[in-house]
Amino acid sequence: MSNEIIELASKVGEALQAKRLVLVTAESCTGGGVSQAITEIAGSTGWFDCGFVTYSNNSKTELLDVPAALIAQFGSVSEEVAAAMAEGALSNSVADVALSTTGIAGPTGAVPGKPVGTVCFGWSRGGTSMTERLVFQGDRHAVREQTVIHALRGLLRFIE
């Protein structure tokens, strides 16, 4: 895990502690990478509830209450599904704030309009959600690492 990720996770912890917030994650393409970064930080038990790794569409529906119709309409890699994942994580945890990642890390999986490297993010708190869609370059490892970094940076902006 890169020093940049560890530093960001530490900053996230400090920000969450300062605001007395608890985090939950809902991850697909990162496979738990955000949760791993968070739990690298000593004391994270004070500001991290749990992480859902919902790689399949079925797990998104079963564990996070993402409507199957939403996935069918927009695809699992969409801002709509990212928002629903974050909101579902919040309602299925004791956390105050959530972040989600869903994307195509590659090398396969591209579909028309969604090339390899497409990632959608969701951040949710108190009935307010924010989403973003980016396309990262590089191999599978690079896409996943950039996704973790962006998810943590986005969380810092979202809770500030």
DSSP file (Angstrom, degrees, kcal/mol; ACC not computed):
  #  RESIDUE AA STRUCTURE BP1 BP2  ACC     N-H-->O    O-->H-N    N-H-->O    O-->H-N    TCO  KAPPA ALPHA  PHI   PSI    X-CA   Y-CA   Z-CA
    1    1 A M              0   0    0      0, 0.0     5,-0.0     0, 0.0   144,-0.0   0.000 360.0 360.0 360.0 133.5    0.0    0.0    0.0
    2    2 A S     >  -     0   0    0      1,-0.1     4,-2.0     4,-0.0     5,-0.2  -0.239 360.0-121.7 -71.0 155.4    1.4    3.3   -1.0
    3    3 A N  H  > S+     0   0    0      1,-0.2     4,-2.9     2,-0.2     5,-0.2   0.860 113.7  59.5 -60.7 -35.9    2.5    6.0    1.4
    4    4 A E  H  > S+     0   0    0      1,-0.2     4,-2.4     2,-0.2    -1,-0.2   0.910 105.8  47.2 -60.7 -42.3    0.0    8.4   -0.3
    5    5 A I  H  > S+     0   0    0      2,-0.2     4,-2.7     1,-0.2    -1,-0.2   0.921 112.6  48.9 -65.8 -43.4   -2.9    6.0    0.6
    6    6 A I  H  X S+     0   0    0     -4,-2.0     4,-2.2     2,-0.2    -2,-0.2   0.921 112.1  49.0 -62.6 -43.8   -1.7    5.6    4.2
    7    7 A E  H  X S+     0   0    0     -4,-2.9     4,-2.2     2,-0.2    -1,-0.2   0.916 112.8  47.6 -62.3 -43.1   -1.4    9.4    4.6
    8    8 A L  H  X S+     0   0    0     -4,-2.4     4,-2.7     2,-0.2    -2,-0.2   0.925 110.6  51.2 -63.8 -44.4   -4.9   10.0    3.1
    9    9 A A  H  X S+     0   0    0     -4,-2.7     4,-2.2     1,-0.2    -1,-0.2   0.881 109.8  50.9 -60.9 -37.6   -6.4    7.3    5.3
   10   10 A S  H  X S+     0   0    0     -4,-2.2     4,-2.3     2,-0.2    -1,-0.2   0.916 110.2  48.6 -65.4 -43.5   -4.8    9.0    8.3
   11   11 A K  H  X S+     0   0    0     -4,-2.2     4,-2.5     2,-0.2    -2,-0.2   0.891 109.8  52.8 -63.2 -39.7   -6.2   12.4    7.3
   12   12 A V  H  X S+     0   0    0     -4,-2.7     4,-2.8     2,-0.2     5,-0.2   0.926 108.9  50.2 -59.8 -44.9   -9.7   10.8    6.8
   13   13 A G  H  X S+     0   0    0     -4,-2.2     4,-2.6     1,-0.2    -2,-0.2   0.916 110.7  48.3 -60.4 -44.5   -9.4    9.4   10.3
   14   14 A E  H  X S+     0   0    0     -4,-2.3     4,-2.4     2,-0.2    -1,-0.2   0.913 113.4  47.5 -62.6 -42.8   -8.5   12.7   11.8
   15   15 A A  H  X S+     0   0    0     -4,-2.5     4,-1.6     2,-0.2    -2,-0.2   0.910 113.1  47.7 -66.6 -42.7  -11.4   14.4    9.9
   16   16 A L  H  <>S+     0   0    0     -4,-2.8     5,-2.7     2,-0.2     4,-0.5   0.926 113.2  48.3 -64.1 -44.2  -13.9   11.8   11.0
   17   17 A Q  H ><5S+     0   0    0     -4,-2.6     3,-1.1     1,-0.2    -2,-0.2   0.920 109.2  53.1 -60.6 -44.6  -12.8   11.9   14.6
   18   18 A A  H 3<5S+     0   0    0     -4,-2.4    -1,-0.2     1,-0.3    -2,-0.2   0.841 116.6  38.5 -61.3 -33.8  -12.9   15.7   14.6
   19   19 A K  T 3<5S-     0   0    0     -4,-1.6    -1,-0.3    -5,-0.2    -2,-0.2   0.377 109.7-122.3 -97.7   3.1  -16.5   15.7   13.4
   20   20 A R  T < 5 +     0   0    0     -3,-1.1     2,-0.3    -4,-0.5    -3,-0.2   0.916  61.5 147.7  54.6  47.4  -17.5   12.6   15.5
   21   21 A L      < -     0   0    0     -5,-2.7     2,-0.4    -6,-0.1    -1,-0.2  -0.835  40.4-146.2-112.7 151.0  -18.5   10.7   12.4
   22   22 A V        -     0   0    0     -2,-0.3    74,-2.6    72,-0.1    75,-2.1  -0.956  18.1-141.1-117.2 136.6  -18.3    6.9   11.7
   23   23 A L  E     -ab  48  97A   0     24,-2.5    26,-3.2    -2,-0.4    27,-0.6  -0.705  16.2-175.1-101.2 145.4  -17.6    5.6    8.2
   24   24 A V  E     -ab  50  98A   0     73,-1.8    75,-1.6    -2,-0.3     2,-0.3  -0.978  14.4-151.0-128.5 146.1  -18.9    2.6    6.3
   25   25 A T  E     -ab  51  99A   0     25,-1.8    27,-3.1    -2,-0.3     2,-0.4  -0.897  11.6-166.0-117.9 150.1  -17.7    1.6    2.9
   26   26 A A  E     +ab  52 100A   0     73,-2.3    75,-1.9    -2,-0.3     2,-0.4  -0.926  24.8 179.3-131.3 106.0  -19.4   -0.2    0.0
   27   27 A E  E     +ab  53 101A   0     25,-3.5    27,-2.2    -2,-0.4    75,-0.2  -0.870  23.7 156.4-119.0 141.2  -16.8   -1.4   -2.5
   28   28 A S  S >  S+     0   0    0     73,-1.3     3,-1.7    -2,-0.4    74,-0.2   0.556  81.8  27.1-117.2 -79.8  -17.0   -3.3   -5.8
   29   29 A C  T 3  S+     0   0    0      1,-0.3    73,-0.1    72,-0.2   115,-0.1   0.741 120.3  56.6 -62.8 -23.4  -14.0   -2.7   -8.1
   30   30 A T  T >  S-     0   0    0     71,-0.2     3,-1.8   117,-0.1    -1,-0.3   0.596  92.5-147.8 -85.7 -10.5  -11.6   -2.0   -5.1
   31   31 A G  T <  S-     0   0    0     -3,-1.7    22,-0.1     1,-0.3    -2,-0.1   0.761  73.4 -40.2  55.5  30.2  -12.4   -5.3   -3.5
   32   32 A G  T 3> S+     0   0    0     20,-0.2     4,-2.6     3,-0.0    -1,-0.3   0.502 102.0 130.1  96.8   5.2  -12.0   -3.9    0.0
   33   33 A G  H <> S+     0   0    0     -3,-1.8     4,-2.1     1,-0.2     5,-0.1   0.854  73.4  49.5 -62.2 -36.5   -9.0   -1.7   -0.7
   34   34 A V  H  > S+     0   0    0      2,-0.2     4,-2.5     1,-0.2    -1,-0.2   0.939 112.4  47.7 -67.8 -45.4  -10.5    1.4    0.9
   35   35 A S  H  > S+     0   0    0      1,-0.2     4,-2.6     2,-0.2    -2,-0.2   0.890 110.5  52.7 -61.6 -39.3  -11.4   -0.6    4.0
   36   36 A Q  H  X S+     0   0    0     -4,-2.6     4,-0.7     2,-0.2    -1,-0.2   0.925 109.8  48.2 -61.7 -44.0   -7.9   -2.0    4.1
   37   37 A A  H >< S+     0   0    0     -4,-2.1     3,-0.9     1,-0.2     4,-0.4   0.928 112.3  49.3 -62.1 -45.0   -6.4    1.5    3.9
   38   38 A I  H >< S+     0   0    0     -4,-2.5     3,-1.4     1,-0.2    -2,-0.2   0.915 110.2  49.9 -60.6 -45.0   -8.7    2.7    6.7
   39   39 A T  H 3< S+     0   0    0     -4,-2.6    -1,-0.2     1,-0.3    -2,-0.2   0.531  93.2  74.8 -79.6  -3.3   -7.9   -0.1    9.0
   40   40 A E  T << S+     0   0    0     -3,-0.9     2,-0.5    -4,-0.7    -1,-0.3   0.723  82.0  87.2 -70.2 -20.7   -4.1    0.3    8.5
   41   41 A I  S X  S-     0   0    0     -3,-1.4     3,-1.8    -4,-0.4     2,-0.0  -0.696  87.7-122.0 -87.9 122.0   -4.6    3.4   10.8
   42   42 A A  T 3  S+     0   0    0     -2,-0.5    -2,-0.1     1,-0.3    -1,-0.1  -0.352  98.1  25.9 -59.5 136.4   -4.3    2.6   14.5
   43   43 A G  T >  S+     0   0    0     -4,-0.1     3,-2.3    -2,-0.0    -1,-0.3   0.454  77.1 131.0  89.3   0.9   -7.4    3.6   16.3
   44   44 A S  G X>  +     0   0    0     -3,-1.8     3,-1.7     1,-0.3     4,-1.4   0.702  56.9  78.5 -62.9 -17.2   -9.7    3.3   13.3
   45   45 A T  G 34 S+     0   0    0      1,-0.3    -1,-0.3     2,-0.2    -3,-0.1   0.760  87.1  60.9 -60.6 -22.0  -12.1    1.3   15.4
   46   46 A G  G <4 S+     0   0    0     -3,-2.3    -1,-0.3     1,-0.2    -2,-0.2   0.634 120.9  19.8 -79.0 -14.4  -13.2    4.6   16.8
   47   47 A W  T <4 S+     0   0    0     -3,-1.7   -24,-2.5    -4,-0.2     2,-0.4   0.284 109.7  76.0-140.6  11.0  -14.3    5.9   13.3
   48   48 A F  E  <  +a   23   0A   0     -4,-1.4   -24,-0.2   -26,-0.2    -1,-0.1  -0.982  43.4 176.2-129.1 122.4  -14.9    2.9   11.1
   49   49 A D  E     -     0   0A   0    -26,-3.2     2,-0.3    -2,-0.4   -25,-0.2   0.951  57.6 -50.2 -85.7 -63.0  -17.9    0.6   11.4
   50   50 A C  E     -a   24   0A   0    -27,-0.6   -25,-1.8     2,-0.0     2,-0.4  -0.981  40.7-122.9-166.4 169.5  -17.6   -1.9    8.5
   51   51 A G  E     -a   25   0A   0     -2,-0.3     2,-0.5   -27,-0.2   -25,-0.2  -0.995  12.8-151.6-129.0 135.3  -17.0   -2.4    4.8
   52   52 A F  E     -a   26   0A   0    -27,-3.1   -25,-3.5    -2,-0.4     2,-0.8  -0.917   3.6-161.7-101.8 125.0  -19.2   -4.2    2.3
   53   53 A V  E     +a   27   0A   0     -2,-0.5     2,-0.8   -27,-0.2   -25,-0.2  -0.892  16.8 173.5-104.8 101.5  -17.4   -5.8   -0.6
   54   54 A T        +     0   0    0    -27,-2.2   -25,-0.1    -2,-0.8     6,-0.1  -0.760  10.4 157.9-113.1  84.0  -20.3   -6.3   -3.1
   55   55 A Y        +     0   0    0     -2,-0.8     2,-0.2   -27,-0.1    -1,-0.2   0.871  57.6  59.7 -78.2 -38.9  -18.6   -7.5   -6.2
   56   56 A S  S  > S-     0   0    0     -3,-0.2     4,-1.7     1,-0.1     5,-0.1  -0.534  84.6-122.4 -90.1 158.0  -21.6   -9.1   -7.8
   57   57 A N  H  > S+     0   0    0      1,-0.2     4,-2.0     2,-0.2     5,-0.2   0.892 113.8  57.2 -62.0 -39.1  -24.8   -7.4   -8.8
   58   58 A N  H  > S+     0   0    0      1,-0.2     4,-3.1     2,-0.2     5,-0.2   0.900 105.2  49.7 -60.2 -41.2  -26.7   -9.9   -6.6
   59   59 A S  H  >>S+     0   0    0      2,-0.2     4,-2.7     1,-0.2     5,-0.7   0.866 107.0  55.2 -68.2 -34.1  -24.6   -8.9   -3.5
   60   60 A K  H  X5S+     0   0    0     -4,-1.7     6,-1.9     3,-0.2     4,-1.1   0.919 114.9  40.5 -60.8 -41.6  -25.3   -5.2   -4.2
   61   61 A T  H  X5S+     0   0    0     -4,-2.0     4,-0.9     4,-0.2    -2,-0.2   0.929 121.4  40.7 -71.2 -47.1  -29.0   -6.0   -4.2
   62   62 A E  H  <5S+     0   0    0     -4,-3.1    -3,-0.2    -5,-0.2    -2,-0.2   0.887 127.1  28.4 -73.4 -40.8  -29.0   -8.4   -1.2
   63   63 A L  H  <5S+     0   0    0     -4,-2.7    -3,-0.2    -5,-0.2    -1,-0.2   0.762 133.0  29.2 -94.4 -27.5  -26.5   -6.6    1.1
   64   64 A L  H  <<S-     0   0    0     -4,-1.1    -3,-0.2    -5,-0.7    -2,-0.2   0.375  97.0-122.3-117.3   2.0  -27.0   -3.0    0.2
   65   65 A D     <  +     0   0    0     -4,-0.9    -4,-0.2     1,-0.2    -3,-0.1   0.790  48.9 165.1  60.9  28.6  -30.7   -3.0   -1.0
   66   66 A V        -     0   0    0     -6,-1.9    -1,-0.2    -7,-0.1    -2,-0.1  -0.676  44.8-113.2 -73.9 121.9  -29.7   -1.6   -4.4
   67   67 A P    >>  -     0   0    0      0, 0.0     4,-1.6     0, 0.0     3,-0.8  -0.339  12.5-139.3 -60.3 131.4  -32.8   -2.2   -6.6
   68   68 A A  H 3> S+     0   0    0      1,-0.3     4,-2.6     2,-0.2     5,-0.2   0.847 104.8  59.7 -57.4 -33.9  -32.2   -4.8   -9.3
   69   69 A A  H 3> S+     0   0    0      1,-0.2     4,-2.2     2,-0.2    -1,-0.3   0.846 101.4  53.3 -64.7 -33.6  -34.2   -2.5  -11.6
   70   70 A L  H <> S+     0   0    0     -3,-0.8     4,-2.7     2,-0.2     5,-0.5   0.917 110.5  46.3 -66.2 -43.8  -31.7    0.3  -11.1
   71   71 A I  H  X S+     0   0    0     -4,-1.6     4,-2.3     1,-0.2    -2,-0.2   0.914 113.2  50.0 -63.9 -42.5  -28.8   -2.0  -12.0
   72   72 A A  H  < S+     0   0    0     -4,-2.6    -2,-0.2     1,-0.2    -1,-0.2   0.886 115.6  43.3 -63.2 -38.4  -30.7   -3.2  -15.1
   73   73 A Q  H  < S+     0   0    0     -4,-2.2    -2,-0.2    -5,-0.2    -1,-0.2   0.927 133.0  14.7 -74.5 -46.2  -31.5    0.4  -16.2
   74   74 A F  H  < S-     0   0    0     -4,-2.7    -3,-0.2    -5,-0.2    -2,-0.2   0.619 104.1-115.1-108.2 -15.9  -28.1    2.1  -15.6
   75   75 A G     <  -     0   0    0     -4,-2.3     6,-0.3    -5,-0.5    -3,-0.1   0.073  33.3 -85.2  88.8 153.0  -25.6   -0.8  -15.2
   76   76 A S  S    S+     0   0    0      1,-0.2     2,-1.1     5,-0.1    -1,-0.1   0.772 122.9  65.1 -66.9 -24.2  -23.7   -1.6  -12.1
   77   77 A V  S    S+     0   0    0     -6,-0.1     2,-0.3    -3,-0.1    -1,-0.2  -0.732  83.1 107.1 -99.0  85.0  -21.0    0.9  -13.1
   78   78 A S  S  > S-     0   0    0     -2,-1.1     4,-2.4    42,-0.1     5,-0.1  -0.984  78.3-117.3-154.4 155.2  -23.1    4.1  -12.9
   79   79 A E  H  > S+     0   0    0     -2,-0.3     4,-2.5     1,-0.2     5,-0.2   0.858 115.1  58.4 -64.2 -34.0  -23.4    7.1  -10.6
   80   80 A E  H  > S+     0   0    0      1,-0.2     4,-2.0     2,-0.2    -1,-0.2   0.921 109.8  42.0 -61.8 -44.2  -27.0    6.0   -9.8
   81   81 A V  H  > S+     0   0    0     -6,-0.3     4,-2.6     2,-0.2    -2,-0.2   0.883 111.4  55.8 -71.6 -37.6  -25.8    2.6   -8.5
   82   82 A A  H  X S+     0   0    0     -4,-2.4     4,-2.1     2,-0.2    -2,-0.2   0.922 109.8  46.7 -59.3 -43.1  -22.8    4.2   -6.7
   83   83 A A  H  X S+     0   0    0     -4,-2.5     4,-2.6     1,-0.2     5,-0.2   0.925 112.5  49.3 -63.9 -44.5  -25.3    6.5   -4.8
   84   84 A A  H  X S+     0   0    0     -4,-2.0     4,-2.5     1,-0.2    -2,-0.2   0.858 109.2  53.2 -64.5 -35.1  -27.6    3.6   -4.0
   85   85 A M  H  X S+     0   0    0     -4,-2.6     4,-2.3     2,-0.2    -1,-0.2   0.935 111.2  45.4 -64.0 -46.0  -24.6    1.6   -2.7
   86   86 A A  H  X S+     0   0    0     -4,-2.1     4,-2.1     2,-0.2    -2,-0.2   0.931 115.2  46.8 -63.7 -45.6  -23.5    4.3   -0.4
   87   87 A E  H  X S+     0   0    0     -4,-2.6     4,-2.1     1,-0.2    -1,-0.2   0.892 112.8  50.1 -64.0 -39.4  -27.1    4.9    0.8
   88   88 A G  H  X S+     0   0    0     -4,-2.5     4,-1.1    -5,-0.2    -1,-0.2   0.870 107.8  53.2 -66.2 -37.5  -27.6    1.2    1.3
   89   89 A A  H  < S+     0   0    0     -4,-2.3     3,-0.4     1,-0.2     6,-0.3   0.913 109.0  50.3 -63.7 -41.5  -24.4    0.9    3.3
   90   90 A L  H >< S+     0   0    0     -4,-2.1     3,-1.3     1,-0.2    -2,-0.2   0.924 110.7  48.0 -61.5 -44.6  -25.6    3.6    5.6
   91   91 A S  H 3< S+     0   0    0     -4,-2.1    -1,-0.2     1,-0.3    -2,-0.2   0.660 112.8  49.6 -74.8 -13.3  -29.0    2.0    6.2
   92   92 A N  T 3< S+     0   0    0     -4,-1.1    -1,-0.3    -3,-0.4     2,-0.3   0.046 113.9  44.2-110.5  24.7  -27.3   -1.4    6.9
   93   93 A S  S <  S-     0   0    0     -3,-1.3   -69,-0.1     2,-0.2    -3,-0.0  -0.872  83.2-111.5-149.5 179.8  -24.8   -0.1    9.4
   94   94 A V  S    S+     0   0    0     -2,-0.3   -72,-0.1   -71,-0.1    -4,-0.1   0.201  76.1 123.0-101.3  14.1  -24.4    2.2   12.4
   95   95 A A        -     0   0    0     -6,-0.3   -72,-0.2    -5,-0.2    -2,-0.2  -0.244  55.5-151.1 -78.0 163.6  -22.3    4.7   10.4
   96   96 A D  S    S+     0   0    0    -74,-2.6    30,-0.6     1,-0.3     2,-0.3   0.644  81.6  30.1-102.1 -25.0  -22.9    8.4    9.8
   97   97 A V  E     -bC  23 125A   0    -75,-2.1   -73,-1.8    28,-0.2     2,-0.3  -0.989  66.6-165.6-141.9 144.9  -21.2    8.7    6.4
   98   98 A A  E     -bC  24 124A   0     26,-2.5    26,-2.2    -2,-0.3     2,-0.3  -0.938   6.9-165.1-131.8 152.2  -20.6    6.2    3.5
   99   99 A L  E     -bC  25 123A   0    -75,-1.6   -73,-2.3    -2,-0.3     2,-0.3  -0.988  11.5-169.0-131.5 148.3  -18.4    6.0    0.5
  100  100 A S  E     -bC  26 122A   0     22,-2.8    22,-1.8    -2,-0.3     2,-0.4  -0.962   8.1-165.3-135.6 153.2  -18.8    3.6   -2.5
  101  101 A T  E     +bC  27 121A   0    -75,-1.9   -73,-1.3    -2,-0.3     2,-0.3  -1.000  12.6 165.3-135.3 136.2  -16.8    2.5   -5.5
  102  102 A T  E     + C   0 120A   0     18,-2.0    18,-3.3    -2,-0.4     2,-0.3  -0.937  24.6 119.3-149.1 128.5  -18.0    0.6   -8.5
  103  103 A G  E     - C   0 119A   0     -2,-0.3     2,-0.6    16,-0.3    16,-0.3  -0.937  61.5 -84.3-168.1-173.6  -16.1    0.3  -11.7
  104  104 A I        +     0   0    0     14,-2.7    13,-3.4    -2,-0.3    14,-0.2  -0.899  33.3 175.3-117.0  97.8  -14.2   -1.6  -14.5
  105  105 A A        +     0   0    0     -2,-0.6    38,-0.3    11,-0.2    39,-0.2   0.727  42.4 163.1 -78.4 -22.1  -10.7   -2.3  -13.3
  106  106 A G  S    S+     0   0    0      2,-0.5    -1,-0.2     1,-0.1     3,-0.1  -0.245  78.1 175.2  88.9-178.3   -9.8   -4.4  -16.4
  107  107 A P  S    S+     0   0    0      0, 0.0     2,-0.2     0, 0.0     3,-0.2  -0.993 107.9  13.2 -77.6 -11.6   -8.2   -5.8  -18.3
  108  108 A T  S    S+     0   0    0      1,-0.1    -2,-0.5     8,-0.0     0, 0.0  -0.582  88.1  79.1-112.1 178.7  -11.7   -6.9  -19.6
  109  109 A G        +     0   0    0      1,-0.3    -1,-0.1    -2,-0.2    -4,-0.0   0.328  52.5 146.1 107.8  -6.4  -15.2   -5.8  -18.9
  110  110 A A        -     0   0    0     -3,-0.2    -1,-0.3    -6,-0.0     6,-0.0  -0.331  23.0-175.6 -63.2 144.7  -15.5   -2.7  -21.0
  111  111 A V  B >   -E  114   0B   0      3,-2.1     3,-2.8     1,-0.0    -1,-0.0  -0.900  44.5 -65.0-132.2 163.7  -18.9   -2.0  -22.6
  112  112 A P  T 3  S+     0   0    0      0, 0.0    -1,-0.0     0, 0.0     0, 0.0  -0.264 125.9   9.5 -53.2 128.2  -20.0    0.7  -25.0
  113  113 A G  T 3  S+     0   0    0      1,-0.0    -3,-0.0    -3,-0.0     0, 0.0   0.316 120.2  77.3  84.2  -8.5  -19.6    4.1  -23.3
  114  114 A K  B <   -E  111   0B   0     -3,-2.8    -3,-2.1     4,-0.0     3,-0.1  -0.730  65.5-173.9-135.3  84.9  -17.8    2.6  -20.3
  115  115 A P    >   -     0   0    0      0, 0.0     3,-2.0     0, 0.0   -11,-0.2  -0.232  44.3 -74.2 -71.9 165.8  -14.1    1.8  -21.2
  116  116 A V  T 3  S+     0   0    0      1,-0.3   -11,-0.2    -9,-0.1     3,-0.1  -0.379 123.9  41.1 -54.8 137.1  -11.8   -0.1  -18.9
  117  117 A G  T 3  S+     0   0    0    -13,-3.4    19,-2.7     1,-0.4     2,-0.4   0.278  78.6 137.7 100.8  -8.9  -10.8    2.4  -16.1
  118  118 A T  E <   + D   0 135A   0     -3,-2.0   -14,-2.7    17,-0.3     2,-0.4  -0.573  27.5 175.2 -71.5 126.6  -14.4    3.8  -15.7
  119  119 A V  E     -CD 103 134A   0     15,-2.9    15,-2.7    -2,-0.4     2,-0.4  -0.999  18.9-156.8-136.5 136.2  -15.2    4.2  -12.0
  120  120 A C  E     -CD 102 133A   0    -18,-3.3   -18,-2.0    -2,-0.4     2,-0.3  -0.926  12.6-161.6-112.3 140.0  -18.2    5.7  -10.3
  121  121 A F  E     -CD 101 132A   0     11,-3.0    11,-1.6    -2,-0.4     2,-0.4  -0.871   5.8-168.1-119.1 148.4  -18.0    7.0   -6.7
  122  122 A G  E     -CD 100 131A   0    -22,-1.8   -22,-2.8    -2,-0.3     2,-0.4  -0.999   5.1-176.5-136.0 141.6  -20.7    7.7   -4.2
  123  123 A W  E     -CD  99 130A   0      7,-2.4     7,-2.6    -2,-0.4     2,-0.4  -0.999  13.3-178.2-132.0 134.8  -20.5    9.6   -0.9
  124  124 A S  E     +CD  98 129A   0    -26,-2.2   -26,-2.5    -2,-0.4     2,-0.3  -0.993  12.2 156.7-140.7 142.5  -23.6    9.8    1.4
  125  125 A R  E >   -CD  97 128A   0      3,-2.5     3,-2.2    -2,-0.4   -28,-0.2  -0.888  68.8 -10.6-162.8 130.3  -24.4   11.4    4.7
  126  126 A G  T 3  S-     0   0    0    -30,-0.6     3,-0.1     1,-0.3   -29,-0.1   0.817 128.3 -46.7  53.2  39.8  -27.7   12.6    6.3
  127  127 A G  T 3  S+     0   0    0      1,-0.2     2,-0.5   -40,-0.0    -1,-0.3   0.455 116.6 110.1  84.2  -0.8  -29.8   12.2    3.3
  128  128 A T  E <   -D  125   0A   0     -3,-2.2    -3,-2.5     2,-0.0     2,-0.4  -0.932  44.2-176.5-111.3 129.3  -27.4   13.9    1.0
  129  129 A S  E     -D  124   0A   0     -2,-0.5     2,-0.4    -5,-0.2    -5,-0.2  -0.945   9.0-168.2-124.7 148.6  -25.4   12.0   -1.7
  130  130 A M  E     -D  123   0A   0     -7,-2.6    -7,-2.4    -2,-0.4     2,-0.3  -0.987  10.1-171.7-130.5 140.3  -22.8   13.1   -4.1
  131  131 A T  E     -D  122   0A   0     -2,-0.4     2,-0.3    -9,-0.2    -9,-0.2  -0.888   6.3-175.4-131.2 163.4  -21.5   11.0   -7.0
  132  132 A E  E     -D  121   0A   0    -11,-1.6   -11,-3.0    -2,-0.3     2,-0.4  -0.984  11.9-152.7-155.5 148.2  -18.7   11.3   -9.6
  133  133 A R  E     +D  120   0A   0     -2,-0.3     2,-0.3   -13,-0.2   -13,-0.2  -0.995  22.0 168.9-127.1 127.4  -17.6    9.3  -12.6
  134  134 A L  E     -D  119   0A   0    -15,-2.7   -15,-2.9    -2,-0.4     2,-0.5  -0.897  28.4-138.6-130.6 161.3  -14.0    9.2  -13.8
  135  135 A V  E     -D  118   0A   0     -2,-0.3   -17,-0.3   -17,-0.2     2,-0.2  -0.970  23.4-162.8-122.4 114.9  -11.9    7.2  -16.2
  136  136 A F        -     0   0    0    -19,-2.7     2,-0.3    -2,-0.5     7,-0.1  -0.620   9.4-135.1 -94.3 154.1   -8.5    6.2  -15.0
  137  137 A Q        +     0   0    0     -2,-0.2     2,-0.2     5,-0.1     9,-0.1  -0.704  56.5  50.0-103.5 158.3   -5.6    5.0  -17.1
  138  138 A G  S    S-     0   0    0     -2,-0.3    -2,-0.0     4,-0.1     2,-0.0  -0.528  86.0 -42.3 113.6-177.5   -3.3    2.1  -16.5
  139  139 A D  S  > S-     0   0    0     -2,-0.2     4,-2.7     1,-0.1     5,-0.2  -0.135  70.0 -83.2 -80.0-179.3   -3.5   -1.6  -15.7
  140  140 A R  H  > S+     0   0    0      1,-0.2     4,-2.4     2,-0.2     5,-0.2   0.895 129.7  48.9 -53.5 -47.5   -5.8   -3.2  -13.2
  141  141 A H  H  > S+     0   0    0      1,-0.2     4,-2.5     2,-0.2    -1,-0.2   0.921 112.3  48.4 -60.5 -45.0   -3.6   -2.5  -10.2
  142  142 A A  H  > S+     0   0    0      2,-0.2     4,-2.6     1,-0.2     5,-0.2   0.906 111.3  49.7 -64.4 -42.4   -3.2    1.2  -11.2
  143  143 A V  H  X S+     0   0    0     -4,-2.7     4,-2.0   -38,-0.3    -1,-0.2   0.931 113.0  46.7 -62.6 -45.1   -6.9    1.7  -11.7
  144  144 A R  H  X S+     0   0    0     -4,-2.4     4,-2.2    -5,-0.2    -2,-0.2   0.910 113.1  48.6 -65.4 -41.8   -7.7    0.2   -8.3
  145  145 A E  H  X S+     0   0    0     -4,-2.5     4,-2.2     1,-0.2    -2,-0.2   0.927 112.0  48.5 -64.2 -44.8   -5.0    2.2   -6.6
  146  146 A Q  H  X S+     0   0    0     -4,-2.6     4,-2.5     1,-0.2    -1,-0.2   0.856 110.0  54.3 -62.6 -33.9   -6.2    5.5   -8.2
  147  147 A T  H  X S+     0   0    0     -4,-2.0     4,-2.6    -5,-0.2    -2,-0.2   0.921 107.7  48.2 -66.5 -44.6   -9.8    4.6   -7.2
  148  148 A V  H  X S+     0   0    0     -4,-2.2     4,-2.2     2,-0.2     5,-0.2   0.936 113.3  48.5 -60.5 -46.4   -8.8    4.2   -3.5
  149  149 A I  H  X S+     0   0    0     -4,-2.2     4,-2.5     1,-0.2    -2,-0.2   0.931 114.0  45.3 -60.0 -47.4   -7.0    7.5   -3.6
  150  150 A H  H  X S+     0   0    0     -4,-2.5     4,-2.8     1,-0.2    -1,-0.2   0.881 110.3  54.2 -67.5 -37.0   -9.8    9.3   -5.2
  151  151 A A  H  X S+     0   0    0     -4,-2.6     4,-1.8     2,-0.2    -1,-0.2   0.917 112.3  44.0 -62.3 -42.9  -12.4    7.8   -2.9
  152  152 A L  H  X S+     0   0    0     -4,-2.2     4,-2.1     2,-0.2    -2,-0.2   0.911 114.5  48.5 -69.6 -43.1  -10.5    8.9    0.2
  153  153 A R  H  X S+     0   0    0     -4,-2.5     4,-2.1     1,-0.2    -2,-0.2   0.922 112.0  50.3 -61.0 -43.4   -9.9   12.4   -1.3
  154  154 A G  H  X S+     0   0    0     -4,-2.8     4,-2.6     1,-0.2    -1,-0.2   0.870 107.5  53.5 -63.0 -37.5  -13.5   12.7   -2.2
  155  155 A L  H  X S+     0   0    0     -4,-1.8     4,-2.4     2,-0.2    -1,-0.2   0.918 106.8  52.1 -63.6 -43.3  -14.6   11.7    1.3
  156  156 A L  H  X S+     0   0    0     -4,-2.1     4,-1.0     1,-0.2    -2,-0.2   0.926 113.1  44.3 -58.6 -45.4  -12.4   14.4    2.8
  157  157 A R  H  < S+     0   0    0     -4,-2.1     3,-0.3     1,-0.2    -1,-0.2   0.904 112.4  53.5 -63.7 -41.1  -14.0   17.0    0.5
  158  158 A F  H  < S+     0   0    0     -4,-2.6    -2,-0.2     1,-0.2    -1,-0.2   0.863 112.7  40.9 -65.8 -38.1  -17.5   15.6    1.2
  159  159 A I  H  <        0   0    0     -4,-2.4    -1,-0.2     1,-0.2    -2,-0.2   0.612 360.0 360.0 -89.3 -10.0  -17.3   15.8    5.0
  160  160 A E     <        0   0    0     -4,-1.0    -1,-0.2    -3,-0.3    -2,-0.1   0.486 360.0 360.0 -74.0 360.0  -15.5   19.2    5.1
